[in-house]
Amino acid sequence: MLQNYRLSIISAILLLSVISLKAQWGNSADSMRTINGASFGGGYTPFVYCSDGNNGVIALWVDGTHLDAQRVDATGHLRWGTTGIQVYDSTGSQLNPKICSDGHGGCFVVWVYYRVVNSTGYFTYQGQRIDSNGNALWQHNGKQVVFPATGTFSATNLDLINNNGNGAFLGLEVGWNGGLGSVRAAKIDLSGKPLWDSSGVAVTPVYDYRNPRLLLDGYGGMEMIYFSDVSAPGNIMMQRIDSTGNLRWGSGIGLNTFYGITDGAFNICHTGSTDVVATWDGYLYHSGVYAQKIDTGGNFLWGTHEVYVCDTPANQYFPDVMSDGLGGAYFAWSDSRTSGQPVRIYVQRLNAAGVEQWPHNGIAVDTLNTYNPNPSLSPDVSNGLRVFWPSIQNGEHVRMQRLDLNGNILCDINGKRVTPYNTQTILYGHRSVQNRNSGGDLVLGYNTPGIYAQYVPAGCDFPPLYNACDSIIGNFGSVGSASVYQFSDSSFANGGTIQSWKWNFGDSLSGVNDSSILQNPSHVFSAPGTYIVCLTVTGGIPNSICGITNCKTVTITPTGIANNNPYSCSLYPNPTKGSFTLVIGETGQDKMLLSMEDVFGRIVNTGSVKSGFNSIDAGPFASGIYIVTLHSSTSEMLYQQRVVIAK
């Protein structure tokens, strides 16, 4: 049977070389893009957001009883109308909404839907999936994705994370009759169907556990950090849940061996591998910032006890953590160590062994006042970090500082203001900075007009007004059937025209077919695997011709039935330049029929073969993929194999 191939977009855009500042983004800290034209809920979490997979963001907010959303693309354009779309437009209370990418250019949204019927309160976990164009993919107003467990009466915190484009994982904090709480985990597919128990799986006993945060484990499951509200050593916990919903670390592992933490803040990140670094603060009762590195077996890698990131007296809180790309991590936190002085932001780097790389107790990123003590970290183009934080110096706004791998400050001593004055940003306990794969960051926040986004370019300063080449935007899409894929150019020029196209499919085995100068070419991939497809467009205004390259990573995955090979047949070499040998085991038949088909199902060669070694001349055939099928004299299929001809 002819095998088919499926194209899945692993990372929607790896490179978008030029940002069209002319389109929507401004060129100073005083410019911003308002992304909703309606009211919103405000409070500690007035909105949540996720990446759109294409260097833009999708934001979600509560508007009365409704849930609204808006997508801002890489160039700052509003893609879902001027006021966004309504995810939910009926009655009831929509609590703690969460959003994550669906891995296909859209997003999942999950929230706690609470309503009162005949003086009795009811809650459910409601969800919706939205595509990149703002269309709801499930039923109107979403569907119930997790059903409350028997004996539960409320739901508060929840977390949501994309499952590599195959659905999503959920972490749920639920309340039980009797006033206690617990944490549960759930898994849904792309249609919103629960894949584990309909009410999720119990991660903790009913005891009073809270605030789950999720991270993929790299093996098809997830890791969860949460804490018990009973302050005792070991009450900040982690658990690993595999792809089938099994708890891999027993009853969980307690991270904090020194002190119990009450209402502390914590964060987790990968270190560039499947190892995880967790960090937490001591809040009001035990000063300091702590960390531990954990492998997928639940083992501590930084010693029997957690390590100090900061051990100075006074209060440290809201730590953020990010991989340094070398097995260690960067940390940022708010610190009130100097009596009578304002809260300041400090940073530190621990290497892969958990050893301080910068001065003890960290480096202050500025000397100015801080308002909302909640820094956000983002990778820097220098392989260092960028840290964003709120300030009240001359009015509320966000500042940014860059540091290299060695802790050298790269911007002004007090950082750079990157948003307008009199705006509120950086939310309590939530990151509000989205790193762009092409460099730079999107900062989200809110003020009197509503929710906004601000593009902060790589480096320390906003660039000058755009030049001619900034008006060229490169992009493309693709659709496929079997192993033949049609690519469609969607590049445009704000000034002038696109004048030429050059495609490279990253498929060297396809020979001369690996490139094309057509605007909308098709391509047959030579074998399953991951390919980087790049489009270079050239154009612009007269006398200012510019080129831009845009690449996307795509994966060709085999599907269909496995090869039938009861007679130990084999075929080599594969790929081949001209001829190949088909080895056939003993079948009990004197003669058998061999056929070759191209990817369109056309038979291009037939002949008789026998047990043993058979030399097949493939010289007359063009480079590409062919299906070799061995039939018995009664037309029974005995063997089938794909062969790649690469001349």
N, C-alpha and C positions, 0 to 999 in steps of 0.2 A: 504494500500500500504506500502510495506516495506520501512522504512526510511533509507536513506543513510547518511554517515558521511564523512566529508571532513577534511583532516589534513592540517593545516596551520602552518608554522614555524613562531612563534612570535619573537623569538630572536635566531638567528642561533646558537650561542654558548654562554651559560651563564658562563661556566667554562672551561678553557683550562689550566690545572694545571701546566704543564711543557712546557717551550719554548725550542725548539731545537736550541740552540745557535750554535751547530756544523754545522747546515745546511747552513745558510747564514748570520745571524746577527753576528756582531763582538762583541768583549768584551772590547771595550774602546771607548772613545770619538773620537778617530781618525779613527774609522771604520765607513763605511756607505755603503748603497746599492744603486748603480745607477740604476734607474728604466726605463730610456729611452736611446736608443742608437742613437738618432737623434737630430737635432736642435729643438729649441722651440722659442716661440715669445719673451720671456723676458718682460720687462716693469714692471709696478706696480703689475700686476697679471699674472706672467708667467705660472701659472698652477692653477687648482682647484682640489679638491679631495673630496671623501666621504668614509665612512666605507663600507667594503664589507660584513658587518654583521657577520664576522667570525674572528674578531680580526686582520684583514688586512685592506688594503686601495685600492681604485681605483683612480688613478690620470688621469687628462685630461689636454691637452695642445694644443696650436695652433702651427702648423708647416707649415709656408707659408700659402697656401690657405687651408691646410688640418687640420683636427682635429684628434689627436692621443690619445690613452688611454692605460694604463697598470694597471694590478692588481698585488699587492704584497701581498702574503698570510701571515698568522700568523707567519710562520717560516722564512720569508724573501725570499721565492722563487718567481721568476717572472712567473706568470701563463699564460700570453698571449704572449709567445715568448720572444726573447731577445730584440726586439725593440718595442713591444706593437702592438696594432691593429690600423687601420685607421677607425675612426668613420665616417669621411667625406673625400672623396678623389677627389673632382672635383674643380671647379673654384669659384671665388667670394671671398668675405671677410667674415670670420667667427668671429663675434664680441661677447665679453662678454659671453663666454660659462659658463654654470653652470652645476653641477652634483649633484645628490643625490641618495641614495640607493633606490632600488625598493621594498625592503622588502623581496626579494626572492633570495638573493645572488648576484644579478646583480645591474644595475644602470639605471637611466634615465639621458639623456644628452639633454639640450636645449640651443640653441644659436640664436643670431640674424644673419640671412643670408642676406648679402647686395650685390647687383650686379647692374651694370649699363648697360642699354639696350638703344641704340640710344640716348646717352647722358642724359638719364633720370635714376635716381637712384631708386631702389626698395628694400624694405626690407620685410622679413617674419620672423616668429618665427619657426625655424626648430627644430625637436627633433628626438631622437633615444633611443631605449631601448636595453640594452646589457645584456646577461645572464652571469652567473658566469664563463663560459668557454670562454667568449669573442665573442660569436656569436650575430650578430645583429638580433633582434626579429621583427623589422619592415622592411620596404623596404630599398633597398640599398640607402645609403646617407640620410636616415631618411625621415621624412614626416613633413608636415606643421601642427603644433599642435594648433597654435593660428593665426587667420587671422587679419591683421591690421584693426583697425576701420576706417571708412570713415573719411577723413580729416586729418589723421595722415601722417607724412612724414618721421619719423625717430623713432628709438628705441635705448635706451642706456642701463641703468642698468636693470637687472632683477634678480629675486631670485627664487629658486626652493626648494621644500621640499616634502619628501615622505609622502603620505597619508595613513599611517598604512598598507602598502602593497597592497592598493587598487588602486593605481595610484599616482598622484602628484598634488600639488598646485603650481601655478606660481604667482609671483608679477612682474608687468611690468611697466617700466617708458617709456612713449611714448611722442614724440614731435608732435605738431599740427601746421597746417598752421597758420601763424601769430606769430610764435616764442614762444608760450606758451607750457607748458607740463602738464601731468597728470599721475596718477597712476591707473592701472587697475589690476584686479585679474582674474585668470583662473583656471580651474580644468580639468584634463584629466584622463582617465581611463588607465588600463594596456596596452591597444592597442594604446594609444595616441589620442583617440577620445575626442574632447571637450565636457564637460558635462554641461557647462553653455552656454551663448551666444558664438558663434564662435570667436568673438573678445574679449572675456572676459567681465567682468562687471566693470563699472566705480566705483572706490572707491573714487575718488576726482573729483571736477569740473576741467575744463580746466583753469588752473591758473598758474602753475609752481610748481608742486609737484615732488619730486624726491626720488630716492634711497630706494625702498621698501625692507624690511627684514621681514621674515616670521617665525611663530612659530605655531605649532598645538594647538588648543584650548581645546583639551580633549573631545570634544563633536561632532567630525566629521567635524569640520570646522577649521578655522585658524585665527590667529591674525597677524596683519601687523603693523609695525612701519615705518614711512616715514617722510619727512619734506618738508615744503614750503621754497623756496629759498628767500622769502621775510621775512627778519629778524624782528620778532615781537613776543611777548609772545604768546605761544600756537602754534608756527609753527613746533614744533616736535610733531607729531600726531600718534595716534593709532586708528585702526579700527578692529572690529571683523566681519568676514564673515562666515556665517553658511554653512552647507553642501549643501544647495541649491542655494547659491550665494546671499543671502540677507544680507544687511548691518545691523548689530545688534546695533550699537552705533550711530545711526543717521548720522550726517555728520562727525563723528569722534570726538575724544577727544584730546585736546591739553595738553601735559604733562608739558611743561615748563611755569610756571606762572610768574617767575621772569624776565627772559631775553629772547629775541629772539636770535637764534643761526644761524650763517651763516657757511655753510660747516663744521659743527661739526660732530663728530663721535658718533655713538650710538650702543648699543647692548641690547638684551633682553634674558631672560631665565625664565624657570619655577622655582618655589620655592619648588618643590617636590609635588605640587598639581596643580590645574588649575589656581592658581594665577600667575601673571607675574610680574617680576621686570625688569624695563627698566632703563638704565643708559645712560648718555650723557655728553659731555664735553662742556666747554664754548669757546673753541678754542682760537682765538687771542683777542677777545673783552671782554669776561667776564670770568675771571679765575674761576676754580673750576670744580669739578665733581659732578653731581647731580643724583638723583634716585627717583623713585616712584614705588609703588607696586599697581597693578590694579587687581581687580577680574573680573570674566567673565561677570559681568553686566556693566563693564566700570567704576566702582567706585574706587576712590583713597582710599587706605588703610593706607597710611602714612601721613595723614593730608591733609588739603586743598591745600597746596603748596608742591612742591617737597622738599626732604631733601638733605642736603649737605653730600656728601661722603668725600669731601675735599674742604675747603674754604680758603686755603692759597693763597697769591698773586702769581703772575707769571702765567705761562701757564701749563695747564694740558690737556692731549689729549690721544686719542685712548683708552678709558676705555673698559675693558672686565668685564663680570659679570658671576657668576656661583652660583647655589644653594648651601647653606651650609647643606642641608638635614634636617633643623630644621625650615623651614619657612622663613629663612632669606637668605642672599646672601654674597658671597665674591666678592670683586672688586679689579682690578689691573689697573694701569694707568701709563703713562709716565709723569714726573714732572720736570720742570726746576725752582723750587722754590729758589734754591741757586744761586745768581748772580755770574757769572764767573766760575761756576762749571758745570760739564757735566750733561746731562739729566739722571735721575735715575728712577727706577721703585719702586712704592709704592703700598701697599696693605691695604685693610680695610675689616672689617666684620661688617655688620648690622644685628641685630637679626630680628625676625619675626615682631616686632613692628617698625622697622626702626631706632633703637637706636645703636649708635656706641658701639662695643665690644672691640675694640683695641684703642691704643692711638689716640687722636684727630689728624686728617689729615694723619693718616696711618703710616705704618711701611716701612722703606726702606729695600729692599731685598738684596742690595749689596752697595758697595761704588765705583764701577768701571764705566767706560764710557759706555754709551749706544749709539747705532748707529741708527737703525731703531726703532723709539719709538712705538712699537706695541706689548705689552705683550699678552700672551695666557695663560689661566687658564685651569687646569685639576684636577679632583678629586685625592686625595692622599689616600693611603691605611690606613692612620692614622685617617681618617674622616676629615682631614684638606684639604689643597690644595697644588698643585704644580703650580708654575708660571714659564713660559719660556719667555726669552727675548733675543734680539740680542745685542751683545757687540762688541766693536772695540778694546778691550784690547788685544794687541799682535796679531791683525788680526781679521777680522770678524768671528764670530762664535755665537753659541747659548749657553746661560747659563740657569741653572735651580735652583730654590730654593724651599724648602718644609717648610710649617708652619702647626702647629697643630691648633685645634679648638680655642685655647686660644691665638694664635698669636706668639707662641714660634718658633723661627727659628730652624730647625732640621738639616740642612746641614752646611757647612762652612759659615762664615760671608759673603763671596762674592759668595755663591752658587757654583755650579759645572759646569764646561764646559762639554757639552754633544754632541757637533758636532766638526768636524775638524776645524782647523784654515782656514781662507781664503775661507769661504763659505758664501753665502747669504741665509738667511732663513726668517722666520716670515714676512709675507707680509703686506703691508699697508692695514689696515682695514679688514684683513682676518685672521681668526685663521689658524694656520698651525700645530696644535698638535691634534692628534687623540688618545683619551684615549682607552685603551684596557680593556675589561670586566674582564680579568684575572689579571689586575694590570700592571702598566707600561704604556708607551705612545709611539706612533710613531710620530717623528718630520719629517716634510717634508721641503725641501728647494731646492736650485739650486746653481750651481757653474759652472766652465768652462766645465766639462764633460757633464753637463745636470742636470736633476731633480733627486733627491735622497731621500731616506727614511732612517731614523736612529731609531733603537729601543733603548729606554731609559728605563731600568728596574725600577721596584718599588724600593723605597729607595733612598739613596744619591749616591751610587757608582755602577759602573759596576761590575758584578760578576766575579770571577776567571774563568779560562777556564773550559769548560763543564766537568761534570763527566759522569759516565756510564748511570745514570738515565735520563740525559738530552736528550739522543738519542731516547727515547720512545715517540712517538706521538700518541695520541688517538683521533679518530674521527669516525663518522658514519653518514649514511644517511638513508632515508626511503621513501618508496612509498606505496600507499594505494589504495584499492578498497573496497567500502562499508565501514565496520568498521574493516576490517582485514588489518593490516599493516605489510609489510615486512621490516625489518631493516637490513641494510648492513654495516658490519664493514669495515672501511677504515683505520684502524690503521696501523702503520708501525714502524720499528725499524731501525735506522741508523747503529746500532751495535747489533749483536745477532738476536733473533727472538721474536715474540709475542708467548707466550706459553699458555695463558688461557684468557677466556672472562667471564665476569659476568655482566648480564643485570638486571636492575631494572626499571620497566615501570611506577612506581609511581601510580599504579592502585590497591590499596589495596582490592577493591571489587572483583577483579579477583582471589583472594585467592592464591593458589599454582602457578597459571599461571602468577603471578606478577613478576617472575624472570626467568632467563634462563642462561645456561652456553654454549649455542650454539654460534657459531661465527656469524651466520646470522639468527636470530630467526624471527618468526612472532608473532603478538599479536593482540587479539581482545579486544579493550577497552570497559569497562563495561557500559559507559554512556558518553554523551557529557560533556565536561569540559576541563580544562587545566591540563596537566600532565607534570611532570619533568622526562624525560627518561634519565637514566644514564648508561654508559658503563664503566666498569673497565677492563683494559687490564693489563696483567702481562707479563713481559719478560725482555730481555736485554742480555748482554754478560755473559758468564759463570762466576759464583761466584759473580755476581752483578745483582741479580734479583730485579726488581723494579716494582711498580704498579702505574698506573695513571688513574684517573677518569675524564670522560668528560660527561657533561650533556647538554641536549637541552630541551627547553620548547616547548611543542607542544599543540595545541588546537584542540579538536574534536568538530566540529560545526554541529548541525543538519541542514539538508536541506530537500527539498521535501515538500509534501503537509501536511497541518495540520491534526490532528486527527479529525475523523468524530464522533460526540457524540451527536446525537439529543435526546437520551433517558436518559440523566443524568447518564450514567454508570460510575463506578469507580472501582479501583483495589487497594488492599492493603494487607499486607505491601509490599512496593516496594522500595528498594531491599528486597528479601525474602531469608530465609535459606532453606525452604522446601516446604511450602504450602502458598497459598494466597487466598483471597476472592474476587470474582467478583460480584459486585452489579449491577443489571440490573433494570432500570426503567420500567414502564409499556409500553410494545410495542404492545399490542393487539394480541400477538401470544402465543400459549401454549408452544411450544418448539422452541428452536433455536440451532444452531450448533456452537460449539467453536472449534477453531484450534490453535495450537502453532507451530511456525516456528523458526528454529535457524537462525543465521545470514547468512547462506549459502542458505536460502530459502527452506530447507528441513522440511517437516511437521513431527513433533516428537510426537504430541498428538492431538487427536480429541475426541469430546464427546458432549452429549446433555446437555443443560442448560435451565433455565426458569427464568422469572422475579423474582426479589428478590435476596437473598443471595445464592451464589454458592461457595462451597469450592473446590479448585483445588489442587490436590496433585502434587507438583513439585519435590518431593523427588528423583524420578529416574533420574533426569536430571543433567548434569554436570554444574558447574558454568559457567556463560556467559550471553549473552543478547538473549532474545527471544521475538518474536512478537506474541501477543495474539489478535486474530481476532474473532469477533462475527458476524455470518451470520444469516439471516432470513431463514425460511423454503424454500424460493424461491431463495436462494443464494445471496440475497442483503446484502452488508456489512453494519452492523449497528454500529460497534464500533471497534476501533483498539488502542492498547496500547503496549508500550514496557515494559517488565518486566526484572529485573536483578536478577539472582539467584547467590547468593554469599555464599558459604558454608565454 
